[in-house]
C-alpha cells in the first residue's frame, strides 16, 4: 500500500528507484483505477497484471481519494487466470470494478457495474483519462515534444484535450450547406429558363420575345408580355359581348321551336283520343254481360263456406267408415296370433327345466376355474422371472468389465497429473527467464535510443561548433569596427582640441609646440552615438558568442557523458547476458542474439503450455473417470442385488406352482379341457335361453296387440257415428240456401253452382276489367275536351324553318365561345407563368445573396478569405494556446529569473491554415524573440515544464473539473546542470508547492541528494518491488 498522506507536510518529494523498478506503475495504477486505462500508450489495461504473477497471485488495484468531505474507494481488477479455490486447475476470472462512497466514515453508496462506475466518476471528476494524465502527470519527454512540435501535432493534442472538434464539424456542415445552396441556385436558374420557355406568344410578338430571351433581358420580356396580356383581355371582352348577343337569339328561337313542337303533339293526340273513344263504344254490350256475371259470382262466393262444409263432411264420413273396417280386421288377426303363441309356449316347457339344471352345473365349475387361472399366471410369472434373471446376469458381467477398464484408465491419467508440479516449476522458471529477457530487450532498446540521441547530440555539437567559428569571425569584425570608429572619433576630437590650443602652447599628448607633418584626417565625421551603437553591436555579438560557446561546452559535456553512460550500460548488458560470445560487441549482434533467445524461450513456453494443457485435460479426464467409477460401482451393486432378488423370485414361483397343481381334478388335468366343457355347457344354455325367451316374448307381444286392436275398434266406431251426424247437418243447411235462391233444386242446379264456384277466383280480375273500362271512358272524354280547347282550330306550324334558324344561331355561339376560351386560356396560362417568374426572380435574388454571404462565412471559418489568417478551429486552438502561454509565462519568468517568456509565432507559414501554433521565446538578454528549437537542453526542459504546468491548469479551468492537489513529474531532470536543477527544484517548490503536492519520478542520483523526502521503490530482482519512505523530520 502507498500512503501519500505521509507527504502532506512536505511540498516536494521524490519517487526514486532503479529503471524498471515500477515507479511509473504507481501512476498507472491510479489511472487504471479511475479510468480503466494506463497513463500512456505503452501499456494496455490488461497488462497491469505483472508478467511474474502466478496463478496463486491475485491482481487488484485499490485507490482511495477524498473530495468535498466524502471519501471514495475504488477497487478494480483486470481479467486474469487464477488457481481454483476448490480442487486443482485454474479458472478465468473476469474483469471487475467496485466503487464505495463514504461520508463521515459511513458507507452511503456502492456501485459494482462498470458502466455505472464510469458514469459516476465522469460526473464527479469532469475529466477523462487523457485530461487527468495531462493535469496530474508530466510524462517523460512528452511535454518537451509538445513544446517543439509543429502546429499540426500541437493541434492534434489540443483538439483531444479541449474537445474542439465541434468547430471542425461546424465548418464541415457550413461547407456542405454551401454546396447544397449552389446546387439549388443552379436548379433555380434552370427552372427560371423553363418558365420563360413556357410563355405563349402571339405571332406579332414571337420574334421580339425570342430576341429578348436570347439577350437574357427579363424585364423588357415581362413588359412585352404585359402589353400582350392587355390586348388579350380586350379581345376577350369583345368576344364576351358577341357571345351574349348570340345566346339571346338562340334563346328566342328555342322558345319558338318549343311552342311549335307542343302544338304538333296536341293535334296528334286529339286524333288519337277520338279514335280510342269510338273503340270503347263498340265494347259496351260485352261490359254489360260482364257486369251480370260478376253479380252471379258474388252470390256463389257468399255460399262457398256452406258448400265446402258439406264436401268436407262427406269426405270425413268416408274416411271414418274405412278406418272402422280396418280396425276390425286388425282385431281378428291379433286374436289368431295370440292362440298360436300360447300353443308354442306350452311345447317348450321341458327346455325351461333344462336351463335351470345347466345354470347349476356352471355355478359349480366357476368355483374350480380360478385355480387353473392361478396356475397359468404363475407359469407366466416364472418364465418372466427366469428371463429377467438372465438379463441381470448379463448386466453384472458388462458393468464389471467397464469398472475394470475404468481403473486402468485412472492409473494412466494419474501418471500425467503427478507431473503437474514439475511443469508448473518449469512454467515459473520460463516466466522469470522471459521477464529477464524482456528487461534485456528494454535495456537494448534504451541503448539504441541513447545511440540515436548521441548521434543527434554529436550533430548538434558539430552545428554549434560551426556556428561558434562563424560567430567568432562576426564578433571580431564587430569589435574591430567599434575600435576603428572609436579611434576615428578620438582623432577628430584631438584635432578639434589641438585647434583650440593657444599658439606656442605645448601639446597635452606629446608636449611639442609644433606639428610640422600632422596626420591626414578623413572628411567623414563619426558621432559618439555611432561609436556607442557599434560597441553595443559588438557586445551583442560577444554575448551570442558566449551563449554559443556555453551551448558548445554543454553539448560537448553531454556527448561525453552520454558516451560514458552508453559504454557502462553496454558493459552491464553484456555481463548480464548468459553465454554471450566475447566477439559479440555490437548492438545489432546483441539484438540478433536476443532474438534467438526469444525464439528459444517462446518455443519452450509453447511446449510448457501444451504440456500444462495436457495435464489440465488429464485432470478433467481423471475427475470424469472417478465419477464414472463411482457410478459403475453403484450400478454393479444394484445389478448384483437385483440378481439375488430374481433368483429368490424363481424359487418362490416354482413352489407355488406345484401346490396349485395338486388341487386340480383328474378328469380335467388342463385348463383347456376344463374350458372346452364349460364352453359347451354355456353354448347349450345360451341356445335354450334364446328359444324360451323368444316364445315368451311372442306371447307377450300378441297379448299387447289384442288389447290395442280392441281399443282401436271401439274408437273407430264412435268416430264414424259422429261423422254421419255432421254430414246430415251440412246437407240440410245447404239445401235450404239453394231453395231460397232457385226455388227448385235439382242435380243440374248443384252442377251449375259447382261450375260457378270454379270461376270465383276470377272475380277480382273481372271487377278490375270492368272498372278499367269505365275509367278509360271518363279519361278519354276529359282529354278530348282539354285538347279541343288548346288546339282551337290553329294552323300547322312551319318547324323546318324555325329549326334551321336555331341551328345556325347555336353554331355561331359555339364558334364565339371557342374563340373566347382560347383567348382566356392563353391569357390565364401567361398570367400564371408571369407570376411564377416574378416569384422565382425574387426567391433567386434572396438565395443568391444568402449564398454569397455563406461563401464569405465559409471562407472566414475555413481560413480562405482574403483577410483571413487562420481557420475557425485553428483560431480557437490558438486562443487556448495563448491562455496556456499566459499562465506559463508566470512560471517561466520565475524559473528563468525573468529572462524568457513565451510568444506565439505571428509569422504566417506557406500554408497559413496549418500554422498559428508555433511557439517562440522572447530572450530579454538579447532583446529579440527566437524559436524554442534554439533553446539548450536545460532551457528546453525548464520551458517545457512551465508549459506543461500551465496546460494542466488551463484544462482544469476550461473543463470545470475537480481540483487535483497533486502533480507527478516523470523524469526529464537528467538534462539539467547543477545550477539549473537547483533553480527548477526551488521554482517548483515555490510556484507549485504552495498549491499542490509534487512528486518527482526519477532515478537521477543528484535528485536523491537534493530532495530529502522520498518514496523509494526497491526491486528485489524477481519482478517484485517494495515501498520505503524517507521523511525529513527537521
Secondary structure, 3 states (H helix, E strand, C coil): CCCHHHHCCCCEEEEEECCCCCHHHHHHHHHHHHHCCCCCCCCCHHHHCCCCCCCCCCCCEEEEEEECCEEEEEEEECCEEEECCCCCCEEEECCEEEEEEEECCEEEEEECCHHHHHHHHHHHHCCCHHHHHHHHEECCCHHHHHHHCCHHHHHHHHHHHHCCHHHHHHHHHHHHHHHHHHHHHHHHHHHHHHHHHCCCCCCCCHHHHHHHHHCCCHHHHHHHHHHHHHHHHHHHHHHHHHHHHHHHHHHHHHHHHHHHHHHHHHHHHHHHHHHHHHHHHHCHHHHHHHHHHHHHHHHHHHCHHHHHHHHHHHHHHHHHHHHHHHHHHHHHHHHHHHHHHHHHHHHCHHHHHHHHHHHHHHHHHHHHHHHHHHHHHHHHHHHHHHHHHHHHHHHHHHHHHHHHHHHHHHHHHHHHHHCHHHHHHHHHHHHHHHHHHHHHHHHHHHHHHHHHHHHHHHHHHHHHHHHHHHHHHHHHHHHHHHHHHHHHHHHHHHHHHHHCCCCCCCCCCCCCCCCCCCCCCCCCCCCHHHHHHHHHHHHHHHHHHHHHHHHHHHHHHHHHHHHHHHHHHHHHHHHHCCCCCCCCCCHHHHHHHHHHHHHHHHHHHHHHHHHHHHHHHHHHHHHHHHHHHHHHHHHHHHHHHHHHHHHHHHHHHHHHHHHHHCCCCCCCCCHHHHHHHHHHHHHHHHHHHHHHHHHHHHHHHHHHHHHHHHHHHHHHHHHHHHHHHHHHHHHHHHHHHHHHHHCCCCHHHHHHHHHHHHHHHHHHHHHHHHHHHHHHHHHHHHHHHHHHHHHCCCCCCCHHHHHHHHHHHHHHHHHHHHHHHHHHHHHHHHHHHHHHHHHHHHHHHHHHHHHHHHHHHHHHHHCCCCCCCCCHHHHHHHHHHHHHHHHHHHHHHHHCCCCEEEEECCCCCCCHHHCCCCEEEEECCCCEEEEHHHCCHHHHHHHHHHHHHHHHHHHHHHHCCCCCCEEEEECCHHHCCHHHHHHHHHHHHHHCCCCCEEEEEECCHHHHHHCCCEEEEEECCCCCEEEEEECCCC
